[in-house]
């Protein structure tokens, strides 16, 4: 019997039990859909974070508390010894090579009249911040050096804050309540979007001096450094590191370039992709076990048919191939449906979050589904091929 005839017989058998065939491939469908969906979410996360970081400028360096790869973790309470004097020292000593801005952050609630905005990210930054980080102001202005020195209570707000507190009404010049103190709105930032439910526009920027005084913060979350040219980044990094080492130990800070930051993000998302893809692949294996189980049942049900076919001249290889092809068709069909559902759901979720479906994820999930079909279809196929035709004909 040629392969075409064997395939036709396999299809006939599958179509004869449509509901059972559908339930059999369901595990494969769920597995493939899960793999594509999870990988698309992680890939979308990587794409979004990368675009956000690259949008800050290729010349940017950041100084964070703690040591990446060291004994202490970045941002830890004990590791954070960054002070405003460190940023001032860097600004003075690197004035010919870079711009510097210190930053602190905390969350608080805002009020305006009877309207509230909770969980707002409050950034205390310097007047040099727009020169270091690329900010887009749609209205108003950023605060001046004189306002920072005087710890003036002025604020630049994000679009979500404006919408929640003012709607379509006037915002510039209005006084808002920031954690109990009044700040005057002097500028509106352009929209930045959201990432996995975190609204980046629900933020406000105030002078770092005012923020430190109000919240009693004497440690910095970050020091931003923008080199004057891309070719000068490494020299600025080395010089900034040497300056900070005069007061801090190597385990108490990290000076990170954009390239290094993107490399770490790639490593983290790579681990996430492998972990989530592996978890989703478990359902594919469960689906493969379901295929093997159904195929074994099918062998038992069709024992007399197998005996009859062998009696009229069918070879053991013909019987084996038919059952193996049935398993491959079931897993392949499940893979195709899973790919369609996975891409469809990814596009749907993409309306709310950034998602990206890499071509390799489609190939990987389909290839794995076919491999599962082959592996779990071998045992039933071999069992069917080894049936004795006389005993099979006697089977009731």
N, C-alpha and C positions, 0 to 999 in steps of 0.2 A: 504494500500500500504506500503510495507516495505521500509526501508531506502535505500537499494540497488537500487530498482526500482525508488525511488524518485531522487536519485543521477543521475541515467541514464537519466531520463527525463530532469533534470537540465542541464546536459552536452549537450544533444541534442539541447536544446533551445539556449545555448551559441554558439555552433558550427553553428547554423542556421544563426547567425548574427556575423560573424567573425570580420568584420571591426569595428562594433560598440563595440564588446567585447574588441578588442584591444585598441581602444581609451579610453574605460572605465577604463582599468587597467593601462593606461599610467601614470596617476597621482600617483598611488601606486608604480609603478616602479621607477619613479623619486624620490619619497619620500624615499623609502628604499635605493636606490643607494646613495642619498645625505647623509643619516644618516651614512651608513657604511663608505663612503669616508671621511666625515668630522671627524668622530671619529678616523679613521685610521691615518689621518694626525696629529691630536692632540696627539694620542698615540705614533706615530713615533717621534714627537717633544719631548715628555717626555722621550722616550727611549734614543734618541740621547743626550739630555742635561744631563740626568742621567749618561750615559756612559762617557761623557766628564768630568763631575765633579768627578765621581768615579776614573777616570783615573789620576786625579791630586794627588790622595792619600787620604786614610782615615784619615790621621793625620793632614790634612790641616785645618787651620782656616783663615778667612778673616776678616779684619777690613775695614768697609765702612763708609763713611760720613752719618750722619743722623741716626735716630732711627726707626727700623722696629716696627710698631705698636705704635709709639710715635706721638707727635704733628707734627713732621717734617718728610718729606719723604727722603729716602736715596738718596744721590747724588745731592740733591738740592743745589743751589748756596749758599744760606744763611746758610744752614746746614753744608757745607763743611769747617771745620776748621782743618782738618788733615794736619799736616806739616811734613817735613822730620825729624825734631827733635823728633817727636813722634815715628817714626820708629827706629831712632837711639837709643832712650831711651829703647824701647822694646828689641832691639837687645842686648844691653849691659846688661839689667837686666834679660833677659831670656836666656842668653848664655848657661846656664847649662841645659836648658830644651827644647830649640827649635831654629830653624833657622828663620831669618826674612828677608824680602825683600820688599822695598817700590816700588810703581809703579804709573806712570802717563800715560795718553793716549790722543792722538788726531789724527785726520786724516789729511793727506797732500798728495801732488803729488810727485812722484819720476821721475827722468830723468837719462838716460844714452845715450849719443850720441843723436841720433834723435828718440829714443824710450821713451815713457812715460807710467807711471802707475799711474792712478788717484784713489783717495779714499782709499789710503793705510792706514791701522791702524798702527800708530807708537806708540810703547810702550817704555817708558823710565823706565828702571829697574836697579836694583843693580847687582853686580857681583855674589851675593849669590842666584840670582833668580833660576838657574838650580838646586840648592840644595833644594829649597823650592817647586818648580813646576817641575814635571817630563817633561823634554824636550828631544826630540830625534834629534840630529844633524847628518845629513848624510855626511857632509863634513865640514872641518875647525874646529873652536873652538868658545867658548863663550869668551866675553871680561873679562879681569882680574881686580882685585881690584885696582891695580895701574893705569890702564887705566880709571877706573871709577873716581878715585880721581883726575886725571889730566883732566877729561872731554874730553878724546880723542874722536875724531870723527870716531868711528868704529861701524860696524853694522852687525847683524846676520839677514838674510832675509828668508822669507818663499818661498815655491816652486813656487807659482804663481808669486811673484816678480821676481824670477830668470828667469822664463819662459818669462815673459813680457819684461824684460830688456835685458836678455842675450841669450835667446833661448837655444841652445845646446853649446854655446860658453863658454869661461872661465869667471868665476864670482869671485872667490876668489882673493883678491888683487886689484880688480877693484874699482875705485872711482865713486860713484853715487851721484846725486844731490838730497838731501832731503830737500824740501821746501827752496831751495836757497843756502844750504851749502853742501859741499862735505864730504861724509863719505866713508871710506874704508870697503869693504865687507870682513869679516873674517870668516864667517860661514854660512852654509845652513841648515835650519830646515827640518825635515821629514814632509811628507804630513799629514794634519789634516782633510781635507775634507771641506764640506760646509753644511750649515743649512739654509733651506728656502731662498736660493739665496745669503746668506752671505758667502763669501769665507774666511774661517779662515786662509788660506795660503797666502792671500794678506796682509801680515803683516811684520813688521820689528822691531827689538829690538836694542835699543841704550842705552848707559850709561845714567842713570837718571840725572846725573849732566850736561851732554851735552844737554839733552832734556829741562831741566829747564832753562838753560842759553839761548838756542836758542828760545824757545817759551815763555819765561817769565812766567812760571807756578810755583807758590809757594805753591800750594795745591796738596795733593795726592788724586788720585782716589781710591787707594786700598793699604792696607798693608797686605802682605801674611805672615802667620806664620805656620811653619811646626813643630809639636811636635816631639820629638825624639822617642816617642813610642805611640801606639794607646791608651794605658791605661793612658797616661798622658795628653790627650787632654782636659779633663774637668778642670784639675788643671791649665793648661796653659791658658785656656779661662778665668778662674777666676782671675788669676794673671795679665793677660794682661788688663782685664777690670779695675782692681783696679789701675794699673799704669796709664792708660789713664784718669781715673776719677780725677787724681790729677791736670790735666790741663783743661779737657773738662767736660761738663755736660753730663748727661745720654742721653739727646736728640740729642747730637752732634756726636755720633758714635754708631756702633754696632759691636760686635765681634761674628761672626757667624761660627758655626761648619759645617762640611760637612753634618751631619745628619739633622741639622736644615735647611740647604739650600735645601736639597732634600725634606724635609717635605713641605717647602713653594712651591717648584716646583710642588709637587703632588696636593697641594691645588689649585694653579693657573690653572693647566691643568684640574683638576676636574671641576672647574667652566667653563672653556672654553668648555669642552666636553658637559656639561649639556646645556650651552647656544646654542652652534652650533647644538647639537642634537635636541634641542627644536625647533630651527628655521627650521631645515630640516623636523621635524615632522609635521609642518604646511602644507607642501605639501601633506603629507599622509592624513591629515584631508580633504584637498581640493579634493584629490582623492576619499575619502569616500563619500563626497557630490556628486561627479560625479556618483559613483555607485548607490547611493540612487535615484538620478535623473533619471538615465537610467532604474532602476528597476521600478520606478513609471510609466515611459513611457511604459515599457513592460507590466505592469499590465493593463494599458488602452488598449494597442494593443491586448492583449490576453483575453479580457473580455469574449468574446463568448466561447473561449476554456475553460476558468475557469468554466463558466456556464454549458457547456456540460459535463465536468468532474464531476461536482457536481451532475448533473442530473443522471449520471450513477453510482453514489455511492461513489465518492471521498469525504473524510471527510475534514472539514476546516483545520485540522492539516496537512493533506497531501498537501494541496495547500500552506499553510504557510511554511511548511518545504522545499518544492521545491524552492520557491523564496528565502528563507533564505540560502539554500545550494548554489543556483546560486551566491548570493552575496559573500558567503564565498569562493567559487571556484575562482571567479574573483579576490578577494583580495589576496587569497593564491597564485594564479598563478603570480600575480603582485609582490608579495613578493619574490618568488623564482627567477624570472627574475631579480628583483632589487638586490638580494644578489649576483647573478652571475656577473652582471654588476659592482656592487660596489667592489667586490673582484678583478675583472679583471682590473678595472681602478686603484685601489690601487696598484696592482702589477706593472702596467705600470708607474705610477707616482713614484713608489719606485725605478725606475732606475735613477731618478734625485734627489729625496728627500727621507729621511727615513720615511717609513710608516709601521704601524703595525695594523693588523686587529684582535682585541680581539674577542674571541668566543662569549663573552656576547653581543657584539654589533650585531652579526648576529642573535642571539636568540631574542634580544630585538626588533630589527627592524622587524623580521618576526612575532613575537608575536603581536606587535603593529599593523601590517598590517592586521592580522587576526581579531584582536579586532575591528578595523575600519570596516571591512566587516560585522561583526556581528551587531555592533551598527547601522550602516547606512543601513543594510539590514532588520532590524526588522520592520520598519514602512511600507515599500512596502509589506512585507510578510503578515503583519496583515491586511493591506488594501485588499490584494487579498483574504485572508481567509474569510473576512466579506462580500464579494460580495453576493448578493442575486441571487440564480441560475436562477430564472424566469426573473429578470431584466437583468441579464447577457446574457441570451439567446436572449433577444429582442434587445441587443445592436448592433448597426450598426457601 
